[in-house]
Amino acid sequence: MIPNFIVWNVSPDIFTLSKSIPLIGGFSLRWYGLLFALAFVAGYLIILKIFKKENIGEKETDTLFTYMFVFTLVGARLGHVFFYEPHYFLAHPLQILEVWHGGLASHGAAIGILLGLYIFSRTQHRSYVWVLDRVAIVVPLAGFFIRMGNLMNSEIIGKATTLPWGFVFKRAFEPQYAIGAHHPTQIYEGLAYLLIFFFLYRYYWRHTENLKPGKLFGFFMLLIFSARFLIEFLKEPQEPWEQHMLLDMGQLLSIPLIILGVIMLIWSGKQKARNVDEPRAI
C-alpha cells in the first residue's frame, strides 16, 4: 500500500568532523550554509553577465556583492531579533551575534538590502532605482536557495494536511511535526520565488533597450511579497504569540512591501524608457 505522505528524514549536516581532531575541533558543513553560499554565487554570476551587457566593470560587481552580503546578513538577523523575539534577545544581547544557531528573517533581509543598495548607489554615483532594478532580478533566485535550505533543516513548516504530497518532518524540533503530514511550505515558497526569478530575468533581456526605471523592482516587490502573504496562510506560526492573530507577522510585514511594489509600478508607468548605456545618474 502506497502511503499518502512523504517521510522527510534528511540530515541538515552534509558531513561532520569529530571534536577530537586537534586544532580544528568540531565542525559541520550544513546544507543551509552551502545553499546560502550558492545563492550569492549564482546571483553574482548573473549580475556579472548583466553588468557586462551594460559595460560595467567586474570591480563594481564585487563591491555590490560585498554590500549585499553584509547588509543581507545583518538585516536578516536584526529582523528576526526585533520582529519575532525582541524580549529574549534584549535579555541575551550577545546571542544576537550567534547567527549559526538560526534566526534570520526575510523581511529584515529585504530592509537590509534596500539600505545597503542605497549606500552602494551613493558611493558608486548611480541611480538608486537603477541599482534596485538589476538586483531585483537575482534576489528571488537567492530566496529559492534559502527556502531549500529551510527544507533541509526541517524548519518553517506548514500546517497539517491530508494531501498526498504532505511531508512528515521526522527531524523537526517540535514533536507534532514528526507525527502527521504537513504542507511543505518551503517548497511552495521556493518554487514561487524561482518562477518570479525566471519572469524577471526574461523580462529584463526582452526589454533591455527600452526598460522603464522601477519596473523590475515594482514587479519584484509585488510578486515576492504577494506570494509570501498567501503562502503564510498555510504555515504554522513561527512564534507562539502569533497563534491567535488574524494575520501573522510575516503577512503584516508583507503588506507595506506589496503596496510599495504597486506604487513603483504606477510610478514606472509614467517614466520614459531608458537605454542601458545611458550615463550614470547622481
URCOR-V185130 format. One record per pair of residues at least 24 apart in sequence whose ideal C-beta (glycine too) atoms are under 6 Angstrom apart, sorted by sequence separation. I is the first residue (numbers start at 1). J is the second residue. If there is no record, write none. Layout:
BEGIN
i = [I;I]
j = [J;J]
END
This chain:
BEGIN
i = [80;158;159;80;157;158;229;79;228;77;158;196;76;79;76;79;225;78;156;76;225;226;75;76;225;75;151;192;75;150;221;72;75;74;147;221;222;72;221;71;72;71;147;148;189;147;188;218;71;71;144;185;218;217;218;67;144;185;143;144;185;214;218;183;67;140;214;215;214;64;140;141;212;140;213;212;212;137;210;137;137;208;159;158;158;159;157;136;136;133;50;129;133;136;129;132;47;46;43;42;43;39;39;38;35;35;35;32;31;32;12;12;10;107;126;127;84;125;125;8;4;5;6;7;8;9;5;83;5;54]
j = [104;182;183;105;182;183;254;105;254;104;185;223;104;107;105;108;254;108;186;108;257;258;108;109;258;109;186;227;111;186;257;109;112;112;186;260;261;112;261;112;113;113;189;190;231;190;231;261;115;116;190;231;264;264;265;116;193;234;193;194;235;264;268;234;120;193;267;268;268;120;196;197;268;197;271;271;273;200;273;201;204;276;234;234;235;236;236;216;217;216;134;213;217;220;214;217;138;138;138;141;142;142;145;145;145;148;149;149;152;153;152;153;152;253;280;281;239;280;282;167;164;166;167;168;169;170;168;249;181;276]
END
